[in-house]
Structure formats: structure tokens, C-alpha cells
Amino acid sequence: MVVESAPFIIQLRQVTLYYGADDVVRNVDLDIRQGETKVILGPSGVGKSTILKAILGLIKPRHGNIFVHGRDISQFSEREMVPIRRRMAMVFQNGALFDSMTIGDNVSYRLREMSLSDAKTIERRVHEVLNFVGLKGAKKLRPAQLSGGMRKRVAIARALASNPEVFLFDEPTVGLDPINHYNVEQLILKLKHESKATLLVVTHDIESAMRIADSVVMLYEGRFIFEGPPQDLKKNTDNRIRAFLNPSEAGMLLQ
């Protein structure tokens, strides 16, 4: 349960994001509290992942301000973003593992690259996080030896290794079979309930969003058209939302 008095960890204010000459996200506001699991829901290609990239400082807004831990990062340099990024971790849609490295080296990469711990502490932490995701025996394997779902779990372990305060998930269950879909979703719920971290999850998976979210925002044609508890989304009468929730009705609703 999110405490209403908890501080805001991430805030977007009138943010417009673009690729080339096209605005893909237009004048959006977003508030995410400490310890909250917020889901950005919407069809593919509407700009959901672009918001994650902006929060990481990988792209700059055309307009507006992005606050992370109270600091406006909108025009931060790469050097200024380093301490901000150390407090966050991204789980990419495809896992983004290094094929040439073992699973253990993949998981420990960030700790070693940023000299965040000594060798013994890193070794212990790798064991802990692989155990957390149910892959304690995979340390010496390579990504090619694992299924897609297992690689996604390794990506979560790598993100968890540095004890971030904020997790950013980009379509965490896309392309997975039902069993691996369930396993990854359960890991997100485990993170939610066993850590104090803040989770921001981008997905077009409606049922998964209903199960993991404290709050849902729906992005449609570059704008948020809903924000609230997941149960309220299903009660909403906006035709655009109803068409997304019930695709068989889309033609009739959006005429």
C-alpha cells in the first residue's frame, strides 16, 4: 500500500518528447511516489518506452521538466546523470544481456563497472540476486543457453544487484510463453512486496497491469487519458479505453 504522504520520486511536468520532427508524447504530467508501483498502459508505439528513456536522461524533452529525486534532470549532461542513474535500474524489453559473458558476469557488470563493491561482496551479491530470481545454478552459463524467460529473469537480477531505489521495466512480459510470463510477473510482485523500491512498468498487457499496479496511467496518441487505481480503469466509459480493453468492440466504439 502506497502511503499518500510519501515523497514524489519522479515527476513530469508538461513534458513533450519527440523523435525527429514528430512529437510522440505531448504535454504530459506524471507523479510517482516512493514505494509506488505505477504502470503506463497503452497500445504499442504510442510513446510509453520513450518516457522511460527520458526519465533515464537518454533523451531530452522538447518542452517541460522531469524531476527525479527532486532534481530537474531535463537538461542534465551525461556526467550530471551518473549519480541519478546509480539510484535507478532499467530492465530492457529484450533483456540486453552480453552474449559473450557468463550469467554471473552479466549480473555483476554494473557493480564492477562502477566499482560499487569489492570482489567478495560482489560474489555474494550475485549469489543472492540469482537465488532471488530462481536461477542460482545458472551463474556459469551464457545467455544463449537460457530460454527467453530465463534471460528476462537474469536481467531482473542484474537490475536488482545494485539495490536501486527505482526500477524501470520496459514491456517485461512481452513475447513470453504463459509459464515464463507468470514467473516474470511473480518476480515483479515479489519486488513490490519485499522491497521498498519504486517500480515504473511500461506494458500493453492489460491483465498483468491489473495484477501488479497500485496506479495505472493510460497513454493514447501521446497523451494520458486516464490515471487511477486499476479497478477504476475497467469501469471507465471513455470509448478509447473501452476499445483498448475490449478489442472486439473497437470498430463500433471508435466510429
N, C-alpha and C positions, 0 to 999 in steps of 0.2 A: 504494500500500500504506500503510495507516494504521499509524503507529508506536504500539505499545502503551503506551509511556511518555509519549505526547503528552498535554498537559493537556486536561481537560474544558472545552469551551466552553459547552455547555448541559447543565443537569441539572434534571430534575423529580423531586421527592420527595413521594410520597403526594399527588399533585395531583388534586383533584376540580374539574371545570369544569361550568358549568350555563348553561342558558337558561331564564329564567322560574323555575318551581318544579322543573324537571326537571334532574337530573344527567345529563350526556351523556358525561362521562369520569370514571371513578371510581378514585381511589387509585392512579394510575399513577406508575411510576418510569421515568426515561429518562436515558441518558448518551450524549452526543455528543462525541467527541474532536476536537481541532483537526485539520483536513485530512480528516476522515471524510466520506463520502457515506452518509448514513443515509436509508432510505426507510421511511415509515409507510404500510403497505399495509392495505387493508380495503375493505369494501363502501361504497357511498355512504351518507351520513347517519349514520355511527357516531361522528363527533366528530373526524375527522382534521384538518380545517381549523380547528376550534376550538383545537386545540393550537398551531397556528401563530399564531393571534391572541393567545393567552395569552403566547407567547414574545415577541411584539412589544409586549406590555403593553396591548393593545387591550381585553382583558377580564381581570378579576381572578379568581383561583381562590377557590372556596368554602372549600377546605382545601388545605393543603400549601404547598410552596415551589418557586419557579422561580429557578434561578441562571443568569445569563448573564455570562460572563467573571468568574465567582467572586462576583458580587454578587446578592443576593436581591432580585429585582425585583417580588416578589409584590404588594406594596402601594405601589409607586412611583407618584408623581404624574406627570402629563404632563411637567412640567418636568424631573423626575428621569430620565425615559425618553429625553430628547433625545440625550444622549451615547451611550446604549446603542443607540438606533436608528441612529445615524450609522455604526455598525460593522456594520449588517445591511442587507439589501435583500430586498424581497419581490417575487416575480413572481406576480401575481394570475391566477386562473383565466381571466378574460376579458380579460386584458391591462391593463385600466384606463387606457387612453390618453385624453388630452384631445383630443376631436374637433376643437376649434377651433384647435388648434396644429399646426404642421408637425411632421414626424418629428424634425427637428433640435431644435426647441424642447421636444418631449416628452422626448427623451433628456437634454437639458441642464437640465431643470426643477429637479431636486434640487440640482445644483451651483449654479445661480443663486439658488434659494430660500434655501439655507443659506450662500451666499457662500463656497463651498468653494474657488473658484479665480477667477483673473482671466479676462477675456473671451477673450484669446488662448489661454490654457491650456484653457479650456472648449471652444473651437472645435476645437482639436487633439484633445481627448479624445473629442468627438462623432465626429470622423472615424475615430478608432482603433476605437471600440466598434462603430460601424456596419459598418466593414470586418470586424471580428471575427465579426459575425453574418451577413455576406454581403449587406449592404444599403447599401453605400457610396453608391449612386446615389439613395437614397430620401430624402435629407435635406430636400428642399423639398416633398415630397409630404405629404398629410394622411392620417390613418388610414383614412378612407373609401375611399381609392384603393388600399388594400392588401388582400390576402387575409387570412383568419383566421390562417394560419400565419405570414405576414409580420408581422402585428401582434404575434403572440406573440414573434417574434424581436426586434422593436423593444422590447418590454417587458423582454426579457433584456438588451438593450443599455443601456436606461435603468438597470436594476439594477446593471450592471457599471460604469457611468460613474464612480461614486464610490469604486471599489476597495474594496467591503465585504469584511469578513473572513468573513461568514456570508451565504449565500443561502438564502432560504426559497421553495420552489416549491409552489404550490397547483395540483394537477392539471395539470401543464404540457402534456400531450399530449391532453387531453380534447377531443373534438369536431373533431379534425383529420383530414384525409384521409391516406392512407398515406404520401404523399411528404412532406407537412409534418410529420407525426408523426415520420418518420425524421429530418428536418432539425433539429427541436427536440431530439430525443433526442441527436443527434450534438453539438449545441451544449452540452448538459449534460455529455456525456462530455469535450468539449474543455475546458470549465471545470474539470472534475475533474482532468484530466491536465496542464493548462498553468498552473494557478494553485494557490496554497496555501490556497485558501478552503475553508471547511466548508460542505457542502451538506445541507440537510434537505428531502426531497422527499415530498410527500403525493400518493398516487395509488391508483387501484384497478386500474391496468394491470399485470397480473402479469408479462408478458413484458418490459415496459420496466423494471420493478423488478429483474428478474433480471439485466438487462444493465448497469444503472448503479450498483447498490448495493454498498457494502462490507459493509453490515449491514442487515438488514430487521427491522422490528417489525411485527407484525400486530395491529390493533385490532379487537376483536369485542365488540359490546354494551358499549362503554365501557371495556373492559379489554384490556391487552396479553396475548395468549395465546401469542405466540412472539417470540423475539428470537434472531438469529444470522445466519450467512452465508446468502446467498440459496440456495446449493445445498442447504443443510440443510432449508430450508423445503419443498422438493419431496419430501424423504424423510420428512417428518413424518407420523405416523399419526393425529394428532388429527382426528376426524371433521369438526370445524368448519373446519379448514384444508383438508382434502381436498375438502370440499364447495365451498369458495371456489375452489380450484384447478381442480376438475372439476365445473362446474355440472350436468352431465348426471347426476351421481351424487348430487346434493344431497338429493333426496327420500328415497332409500334410506338414506343415511348418517345423516341427522338425524332419522329416525323414533324 
